[in-house]
Amino acid sequence: MSRLVSFVLLCVSLAVAPELSAAEYKAGLLRSGLPDDEPAFAEALTMRLTNAGYQVAQIGRDTLCDANRLTPTAFDLLVIPDAGTLPRASMPAIAQYLRGGGDLIALNTPLWQLQMLDVDGKWITRDEYERAFAGGLPEHVLFDFATDSIKNWQRSRGPGTKEATYETVVGGPASGQRALHVVIPQFAAWDTFGSPPREGVIPKDHVFTVFSAKGGPDTTQLSIEWDEKDGSRWVAVVPLTTQWRRYVLTPDDFRFWQSVPHRGKAGDRFRPENAVRVFVGLSQSHTGHSAGRHEYWVGPFGTAPNTPVYEQFATTESPPQLDTLWPSFKLFDCTGVASLTARADQLFVTPAGFAVPQVTRSPHPRPRAVGIDKERKWRWIPLLEARNADGQWRGTPATLLVHVDGEFKGGIWASFGIGDAQWYRQPAVLDLIGEVARTIRQGLFIIEGGA
């Protein structure tokens, strides 16, 4: 009885509490500056958010990446029109904002599907960077693969691997550059090629390993191994394509490989200042290649100190797992979708049907708000439901997650897993987003109920 009385009193107190004015609710609307960031779409979102009771401020990527500016005090609600394409450097700031109880509307979840880099004031994806800067030289070139420069390098191969060709050739990633060209006619177990040992091979304060590479059609990965003077081995793996790409590796990209018993413990990492030699190559333990012919090229190989561009590669702090938002496994692809409607068992958005988008993803189902004393720290509310032509359930692409306790206490997250930019431009969908924003602003939810 006491629980019921307390619940009723709480509802009454909330009902009679004066509603804050729109000026007291602030929403930050991200303007990314990317091709899909259309002014008309931003204006339409601004109108719906304003009608939902928010004072809207447009923010840029600099604010999104600054934890001192992106705060729940500055913005009650953060709206991200394309959550799938975000700066990698925004991870810590967004995580801190959500930990502080900030509200979020994210369109095109999961977050960070494409991680953007700021290069000379232009935002590009990591994939675009690797292709565009493939011909750039590392700040400090260790190996330019000039003629006869690899005569003292050593090959390491596993049993069953036949003779291979290791040569320096013209035709590197840029005009005038050379490359290491490797052909392994019959690969088995491992086949790597390493420089002579030399202490101090990496200059002081250089922490990044920088090089360009490409592979043959059947060679899709390349391992890079640094050995330290104590004998410890540290291995990183990069994906290869048939086109030249530039790779920037941080010390944390290298994983310990069995070698020195006292190394590789928790908190240990590759120490560039202690490096003495490097190996490049293939191994079934790391690159996973099958037996057969393999071929790859490595362009000028070197190191670099920290720079504003490289610092973004070193953003190793990842957000905690954000249910319904990130990582990608928090959502699944909805296949065979023939209809998309507002669920009949919710009261937060107007019952309606919507056009079927080209790409539909859904957060995984969670327990509903049924029962008493379940001690859940959140309430999960599915808003839209996808079904196939036979009426079979295919997912809930739009959901609310209301945090009542825990790490994100006070935050309300709306996740839209629709990966179709034009779908969001429809007036009915814009109105839906406005209704969701109003629901978040009102903040009235029954967390659980039932026998």
C-alpha positions in Angstrom: 0.0 0.0 0.0 2.8 2.4 0.9 4.3 1.9 -2.6 1.0 2.7 -4.3 0.5 5.8 -2.2 4.0 7.0 -2.9 3.4 6.4 -6.7 0.1 8.3 -6.7 1.7 11.3 -4.8 4.6 11.3 -7.2 2.2 11.4 -10.2 0.2 14.2 -8.6 3.3 16.3 -7.8 4.5 15.9 -11.4 1.1 16.8 -12.8 0.9 20.1 -10.9 4.5 21.0 -11.3 4.8 24.2 -13.5 6.1 23.5 -17.0 9.3 25.2 -17.9 9.3 27.7 -20.8 10.9 26.8 -24.1 13.8 29.1 -23.4 14.7 26.9 -20.4 14.9 23.7 -22.6 17.8 23.9 -24.9 18.5 21.5 -27.8 21.8 21.3 -29.7 21.3 20.4 -33.4 24.5 19.1 -35.1 25.4 20.7 -38.4 28.1 18.4 -39.8 28.9 20.3 -43.0 28.9 17.0 -44.9 27.0 16.6 -48.2 23.8 15.2 -46.5 23.7 18.2 -44.1 21.1 20.1 -46.1 19.9 23.5 -44.8 16.3 22.7 -45.6 16.5 19.5 -43.5 18.1 21.4 -40.6 15.4 24.1 -40.8 12.6 21.4 -40.8 14.2 19.8 -37.7 14.6 23.1 -36.0 10.9 23.9 -36.5 9.8 20.5 -35.0 12.1 20.9 -32.1 10.9 24.5 -31.4 7.3 23.3 -31.6 8.3 20.6 -29.1 9.3 23.2 -26.6 13.0 23.6 -27.2 15.2 26.6 -27.9 17.4 25.3 -30.7 21.1 26.1 -31.2 23.0 24.7 -34.2 26.3 23.3 -33.2 29.3 22.2 -35.2 31.7 19.3 -35.0 34.1 21.3 -32.8 31.5 21.5 -30.1 30.6 17.9 -30.5 34.2 17.0 -29.8 34.7 19.3 -26.8 33.5 17.8 -23.5 33.7 21.2 -21.9 31.1 22.6 -24.3 29.0 19.6 -24.9 27.3 19.3 -21.5 23.8 18.7 -20.2 23.9 22.1 -18.7 24.4 23.7 -22.1 22.1 21.3 -24.0 19.2 19.3 -22.4 18.9 17.5 -25.7 21.4 16.6 -28.4 20.1 15.9 -31.9 22.4 14.1 -34.4 20.8 14.0 -37.9 23.4 11.4 -39.1 24.7 9.5 -36.1 26.4 6.9 -38.3 28.9 9.5 -39.6 30.7 11.2 -36.8 34.2 12.4 -35.9 36.2 9.8 -34.1 37.3 12.5 -31.7 33.7 13.0 -30.5 33.7 9.6 -28.7 34.9 10.9 -25.3 32.7 14.1 -25.4 29.5 12.3 -26.3 30.2 9.6 -23.7 30.7 12.2 -21.0 27.5 14.1 -22.1 25.4 10.9 -21.8 27.0 10.0 -18.4 25.9 13.4 -17.2 22.2 12.5 -18.0 22.0 14.3 -21.3 19.1 13.4 -23.7 19.8 12.2 -27.2 17.9 11.8 -30.5 20.2 9.9 -32.9 19.1 9.3 -36.5 20.8 6.5 -38.5 22.2 4.5 -35.6 24.5 2.8 -34.7 26.8 5.6 -33.9 30.3 6.0 -35.5 29.7 3.7 -38.5 32.0 6.0 -40.4 34.6 7.7 -38.2 35.6 11.1 -39.5 39.0 12.8 -39.3 39.8 16.5 -39.4 42.6 17.0 -42.0 43.6 20.6 -42.7 40.1 21.8 -41.8 38.3 19.3 -44.0 36.4 16.3 -42.5 37.0 13.0 -44.3 36.5 9.4 -43.4 39.5 7.3 -42.5 39.0 5.3 -45.7 39.2 8.6 -47.7 42.3 9.6 -45.8 44.1 6.3 -46.5 43.4 6.6 -50.2 44.1 10.4 -50.6 47.4 10.4 -48.6 48.8 7.1 -49.8 51.6 8.9 -51.6 52.7 11.0 -48.6 56.0 10.3 -47.0 56.3 9.5 -43.3 57.8 12.4 -41.3 60.8 10.2 -40.6 61.5 7.6 -43.4 63.3 4.5 -42.0 63.2 2.4 -45.1 62.8 3.9 -48.6 63.5 0.6 -50.3 66.3 2.0 -52.5 68.2 -0.5 -54.6 70.2 -3.0 -52.4 68.7 -1.5 -49.2 67.2 -4.8 -48.2 70.3 -7.0 -48.7 70.7 -7.4 -44.9 67.1 -8.1 -44.2 66.1 -11.6 -42.9 63.3 -13.9 -43.9 61.4 -16.0 -41.4 59.1 -18.7 -42.8 57.1 -21.6 -41.5 57.4 -25.3 -42.6 56.0 -25.9 -46.0 56.6 -22.4 -47.3 58.6 -22.4 -50.5 61.1 -19.9 -51.8 59.7 -16.3 -52.2 60.8 -13.2 -54.0 61.7 -10.1 -52.0 62.8 -7.2 -54.1 62.8 -3.4 -54.2 61.0 -2.0 -57.3 60.0 1.3 -58.8 56.4 2.2 -58.9 55.8 3.1 -55.2 52.7 4.9 -54.0 53.8 8.2 -55.6 56.0 9.3 -58.4 59.7 8.7 -57.7 59.0 6.4 -54.8 60.1 2.8 -54.5 58.6 -0.1 -52.8 59.2 -3.5 -51.3 57.6 -6.1 -53.5 57.0 -9.6 -52.1 55.7 -12.7 -54.0 55.1 -15.9 -52.0 54.3 -18.7 -54.5 53.2 -21.2 -51.9 52.3 -19.7 -48.5 52.1 -21.9 -45.4 52.1 -21.0 -41.6 54.0 -17.7 -41.8 56.4 -15.8 -44.0 57.8 -12.5 -42.8 60.7 -10.2 -43.7 62.6 -8.2 -41.1 65.2 -5.4 -40.9 68.5 -5.8 -39.2 68.4 -5.0 -35.5 69.4 -1.6 -34.4 68.8 0.2 -31.1 67.2 3.6 -31.3 65.7 2.8 -34.7 62.6 5.0 -33.8 63.5 8.6 -33.1 62.7 10.0 -29.7 59.1 11.3 -29.3 58.0 9.4 -32.4 55.0 7.2 -31.5 53.3 6.5 -34.8 54.2 3.9 -37.4 53.4 5.3 -40.9 53.6 3.5 -44.2 51.7 2.7 -47.4 50.9 -0.7 -48.8 48.7 -2.7 -51.1 48.0 -6.4 -51.8 47.3 -8.7 -54.6 43.7 -9.9 -55.1 44.2 -12.8 -52.7 46.2 -11.0 -50.1 43.9 -9.0 -47.9 45.9 -8.4 -44.8 49.4 -7.5 -43.7 51.1 -7.9 -40.3 53.6 -5.4 -39.0 55.7 -6.6 -36.1 58.0 -4.4 -33.9 60.5 -6.2 -31.7 61.9 -4.5 -28.6 65.4 -4.9 -27.3 64.2 -7.1 -24.5 62.9 -9.6 -27.1 59.3 -8.8 -26.7 57.2 -8.9 -29.9 54.3 -6.7 -30.8 52.1 -7.3 -33.9 49.5 -5.1 -35.7 47.4 -6.2 -38.7 46.1 -3.8 -41.4 43.6 -4.6 -44.2 45.0 -4.5 -47.8 43.3 -3.6 -51.0 44.6 -3.7 -54.5 45.1 0.1 -54.4 47.8 1.9 -52.4 46.6 3.1 -49.0 48.3 5.0 -46.1 48.3 3.4 -42.7 48.9 5.2 -39.3 49.4 2.9 -36.4 49.6 3.9 -32.7 51.4 1.9 -30.0 48.0 0.5 -28.9 47.4 -1.0 -32.3 50.2 -3.5 -31.6 49.3 -6.6 -29.6 51.7 -8.6 -27.6 52.8 -11.9 -29.1 54.3 -14.8 -27.0 57.9 -14.0 -26.5 59.1 -12.6 -23.1 57.3 -14.0 -20.1 57.3 -10.8 -18.0 55.9 -8.6 -20.8 52.3 -8.3 -22.1 50.7 -8.1 -18.7 47.7 -5.8 -18.1 48.6 -2.2 -18.8 51.7 -3.1 -20.8 52.1 -1.8 -24.3 54.5 -1.5 -27.2 57.2 1.0 -26.3 58.5 2.6 -29.5 61.6 4.0 -27.8 62.8 0.4 -27.2 62.2 -0.9 -30.7 65.1 -2.5 -32.5 63.6 -4.1 -35.7 60.5 -4.5 -37.8 59.0 -7.4 -39.7 56.3 -7.2 -42.4 54.6 -10.3 -43.8 51.8 -12.9 -43.5 51.0 -15.4 -40.8 48.0 -17.7 -40.3 48.0 -16.7 -36.6 47.4 -13.0 -37.4 46.4 -12.4 -41.0 44.7 -15.7 -41.4 45.6 -16.3 -45.1 45.1 -19.7 -46.6 47.8 -21.6 -48.4 48.6 -20.6 -52.0 50.1 -17.7 -53.8 50.2 -14.2 -52.2 51.7 -10.9 -53.2 52.0 -7.5 -51.6 53.8 -4.2 -51.8 55.1 -1.8 -49.0 56.0 1.8 -49.8 58.3 4.1 -47.8 58.1 3.0 -44.2 58.7 5.2 -41.2 57.6 6.9 -38.0 56.1 10.3 -36.9 55.6 12.3 -33.8 52.2 13.4 -32.6 50.4 15.9 -34.9 46.8 17.2 -34.9 45.9 14.7 -37.6 47.7 11.7 -36.1 46.3 12.6 -32.6 42.9 11.6 -33.9 44.2 8.1 -34.7 45.3 7.9 -31.1 41.8 8.5 -29.7 41.8 5.2 -27.9 39.1 6.0 -25.3 36.0 4.3 -26.5 32.6 5.1 -25.0 31.0 2.4 -22.8 28.5 0.2 -24.6 25.5 2.4 -25.3 22.4 0.1 -25.5 20.4 0.8 -28.7 23.1 3.1 -30.0 26.6 1.6 -30.1 28.5 -0.6 -30.9 27.0 -2.0 -34.1 26.1 -5.3 -32.5 23.5 -3.5 -30.4 21.4 -3.4 -33.6 20.5 -5.9 -36.3 19.4 -5.6 -39.9 15.7 -6.0 -40.6 15.2 -8.0 -43.8 12.1 -8.4 -45.9 10.4 -5.3 -44.4 7.0 -4.6 -46.1 5.4 -2.3 -43.6 6.5 0.2 -40.9 4.0 1.5 -38.4 3.8 3.1 -35.0 3.2 0.4 -32.4 -0.4 0.2 -31.1 0.7 -0.4 -27.5 2.5 2.9 -27.0 1.0 6.4 -26.3 4.0 8.6 -27.2 3.6 9.0 -30.9 0.6 9.2 -33.2 -0.6 5.9 -34.7 0.4 6.0 -38.3 2.1 4.1 -41.1 5.4 5.2 -42.7 7.1 4.6 -46.0 9.4 1.6 -46.0 13.1 2.8 -46.1 15.9 1.3 -48.1 17.9 0.2 -45.0 16.2 -0.7 -41.7 18.0 -1.7 -38.5 16.6 -2.4 -35.1 17.9 -2.4 -31.5 17.6 -5.8 -30.0 14.4 -6.3 -28.0 14.6 -5.6 -24.2 12.2 -6.4 -21.4 9.1 -4.1 -21.4 7.8 -2.1 -18.4 5.8 -5.0 -16.9 6.0 -6.3 -13.4 6.9 -4.9 -10.0 10.3 -4.7 -8.2 12.2 -5.8 -11.4 15.0 -3.4 -10.3 15.7 -2.4 -13.9 17.8 0.8 -14.3 15.9 1.7 -17.5 12.7 1.4 -19.4 12.8 0.3 -23.0 10.0 1.6 -25.2 9.6 0.4 -28.9 7.9 3.1 -31.0 7.9 1.8 -34.5 7.5 -1.8 -35.7 8.6 -3.4 -38.9 6.8 -6.5 -40.4 7.1 -8.5 -43.6 4.4 -9.1 -46.2 3.1 -12.0 -44.1 2.8 -9.9 -41.0 5.8 -11.4 -39.3 7.8 -9.2 -36.9 11.0 -7.9 -38.3 12.1 -5.4 -35.6 11.5 -2.1 -33.9 13.6 0.5 -35.8 12.7 3.4 -33.5 12.9 3.1 -29.7 13.2 5.1 -26.5 15.5 4.1 -23.6 14.7 5.9 -20.3 17.5 5.7 -17.7 16.2 5.9 -14.2 19.4 4.8 -12.5 22.9 3.7 -13.2 25.7 5.3 -15.2 23.3 7.3 -17.5 20.7 8.2 -14.9 18.3 10.9 -16.1 19.1 10.5 -19.8 16.5 9.6 -22.4 17.8 8.2 -25.7 15.8 7.9 -28.9 17.5 5.6 -31.4 16.4 5.6 -35.1 18.0 2.7 -37.0 16.8 3.8 -40.4 19.8 4.1 -42.8 18.0 6.0 -45.5 18.7 9.8 -45.5 15.7 10.6 -47.6 13.3 8.8 -45.3 13.9 11.4 -42.6 13.0 14.2 -45.0 9.3 13.2 -45.2 6.9 15.4 -43.4 5.4 12.5 -41.5 8.8 11.4 -40.3 9.7 14.9 -39.3 6.5 15.2 -37.3 7.4 11.9 -35.7 10.8 13.2 -34.6 9.0 16.3 -33.2 6.7 14.0 -31.1 9.6 12.1 -29.8 11.3 15.4 -28.8 8.2 16.5 -27.0 8.0 13.2 -25.1 11.6 13.5 -24.0 11.1 17.1 -22.9 8.0 16.2 -20.8 9.9 13.3 -19.2 6.9 11.6 -17.7 7.1 7.8 -17.8 5.8 4.9 -15.7 8.9 2.8 -15.2 7.1 -0.5 -14.4 3.7 -1.7 -13.5 1.8 -5.0 -13.1 1.2 -7.8 -10.6 
